[in-house]
Amino acid sequence: MAEAISFLEPRADVLARRSTIVADLADLLAPECLIHEARELVPFETDAFVSYRRVPLAVALPRSTAEVAAVMKYCHRYGIPVVPRGAGTSLSGGAIPQEDAVVLGLSKMNRILDIDYPNRTATVQAGVTNLNVSENVSADGFFYAPDPSSQLACTIGGNIGMNSGGAHCLKYGVTTNNLLGVKLVLTDGTIVDLGGKALDAAGYDLLGLVCGSEGQLGIVTEATVRLIAKPEGARPVLFGFDTSEDAGACVADVIAAGIVPVAIEFMDKPAIEICEAFAKAGYPLDVGALLIVEVEGSEAEMDDMLASIVTIARTHGVKTVRECQSATEAALIWKGRKSAFGATGRIADYICMDGTVPLSQLSYVLKKTAEIVDGYGLRVANVFHAGDGNMHPLILFNANDPEDAAKAEAAGNDILRLCVDAGGCLTGEHGVGIEKRDLMRHQYAKVDLDQMMAVRSAFDPGWILNPSKVFPLDGRSAA
Ligand SMILES: Cc1cc2nc3c(=O)[nH]c(=O)nc-3n(C[C@H](O)[C@H](O)[C@H](O)COP(=O)(O)OP(=O)(O)OC[C@H]3O[C@@H](n4cnc5c(N)ncnc54)[C@H](O)[C@@H]3O)c2cc1C
């Protein structure tokens, strides 16, 4: 598998100057903010896309925007590649370094700077974890809506890098819908502010451009995000179906009817069994597929919405409808869902796909996905954000068997092509990274990719920011 994706050749001139670069960075940063010993660099050699790894040249861990700017100014001057890094939970290899790169880690910039309830905003440093934002405002009745399953570890900077989503994004939107402003350090060290506390800014939507730019347009050091008042009540409900196709068709009909619950999450039989064994959440084991539907509001609002969903589910032969009875039960239901990837890792190696399809194609794509994986002699567990059509087939394989690993990667690529061909796209929330870089040609014509690369070049003419990611390596000259 490791041979399948290539990185840019490390630049010999940069490698040759390694000790000088380390010494120069040591002038810019406190000793505890610079890592350069070989064994201490190991934790930074990969992210959650663990199939690939490269030991970076050095790791800089600045404590302020000014220090980030100083590192960028230096690296820009000497053409040294820089790979921004939050918590390194990227599933697409977005934070994997290359040998000639300085990893710019934001983990020491982890302070909440401002909570502004009248304006419903929080301003935080980029290294603050996603969950930390909600935890800081929960007692006052607020939360930050995007909730990736990795929220305990992943950072707001990384969420912005990938435009991350989560189970509760069906109603509240993904990161870009909850982001109001950023402080951004440009490739040459210039510091700019995009957006702010107000709803919209005049001129081009550069904030929208930066959100999801995978660390290639600048380094986010601070973010102002939207805070939302907690609903009066919330209730996850389990809907069990005989088949994945039935469950998928039910999701499509719920959304087509104009009903928007807070979350509609999907698990097929293998995923139900894996998650139940881990979380003991009480998921029904006698069904072929499960939907976790969360409704919120007053008791009357929740009852009303649920009644409409149950009516639609019945037309798809729903076998089980179980309303959760307590906060403890609700927490377990979500624990099981949010631990799905980790729980799967207990039984097998896996790669997680992230294609998104129009809801009308959900059943078809689920069926074809099973056929594709079966054709390679592998197994798949599906657990994903069904309401958004954002699919996460987890392809199970044995990482110690190179042939098995190659098959898993080929199956994953076939599934992503299937999503694109069904009118969807390569990534719903995990980003392109290195994982889907070469499939970008399947989604986009050359002229489209050229336009994107021209934008990237406008921000970073030397392509020093996260250079091996997002675009096919040999397409770069087209910019
Ligand atoms: C178990 C598990 C579950 C997950 N569940 C979800 C999920 O439900 N939804 C979802 O969307 N994702 C999910 N992910 C993927 C991952 O957690 C997200 O992509 C997350 O946003 C990455 O955050 P991070 O801090 O780890 O960033 P990293 O992995 O360190 O970096 C991610 C990208 O952002 C860039 N970047 C990081 N910080 C900055 C910065 N300050 N400025 C500019 N660029 C930056 C990096 O260069 C890289 O391209 C999951 C991952 C795991 C391991």
The ligand as an ORCA input file, in Angstrom:
! r2SCAN-3c Opt
* xyz 0 1
  C     -11.718      8.301     15.186
  C     -11.886      9.463     14.247
  C     -13.154      9.965     14.006
  C     -13.334     11.052     13.130
  N     -14.594     11.535     12.939
  C     -14.762     12.617     12.137
  C     -16.074     13.172     11.952
  O     -17.077     12.706     12.508
  N     -16.175     14.254     11.139
  C     -15.089     14.809     10.513
  O     -15.247     15.782      9.799
  N     -13.852     14.293     10.679
  C     -13.651     13.225     11.473
  N     -12.393     12.715     11.645
  C     -11.249     13.315     10.907
  C     -10.458     14.407     11.686
  O     -10.653     14.275     13.070
  C     -10.861     15.807     11.202
  O     -10.401     15.992      9.872
  C     -10.289     16.931     12.082
  O     -10.842     18.164     11.727
  C      -8.787     17.057     12.037
  O      -8.399     17.926     13.089
  P      -6.909     17.906     13.648
  O      -6.769     18.943     14.685
  O      -6.542     16.537     14.068
  O      -6.108     18.344     12.352
  P      -4.891     17.644     11.617
  O      -5.211     16.224     11.328
  O      -3.645     17.900     12.373
  O      -4.860     18.486     10.264
  C      -5.926     18.408      9.363
  C      -5.668     19.353      8.176
  O      -5.801     20.695      8.589
  C      -4.580     21.412      8.412
  N      -4.441     22.251      9.599
  C      -4.409     21.850     10.884
  N      -4.340     22.918     11.701
  C      -4.321     24.011     10.900
  C      -4.243     25.404     11.139
  N      -4.193     25.892     12.383
  N      -4.230     26.249     10.087
  C      -4.296     25.766      8.815
  N      -4.369     24.463      8.535
  C      -4.392     23.594      9.558
  C      -3.507     20.340      8.267
  O      -2.425     20.787      7.482
  C      -4.283     19.225      7.593
  O      -4.342     19.460      6.205
  C     -12.200     11.628     12.495
  C     -10.921     11.128     12.760
  C     -10.766     10.060     13.610
  C      -9.378      9.550     13.863
*
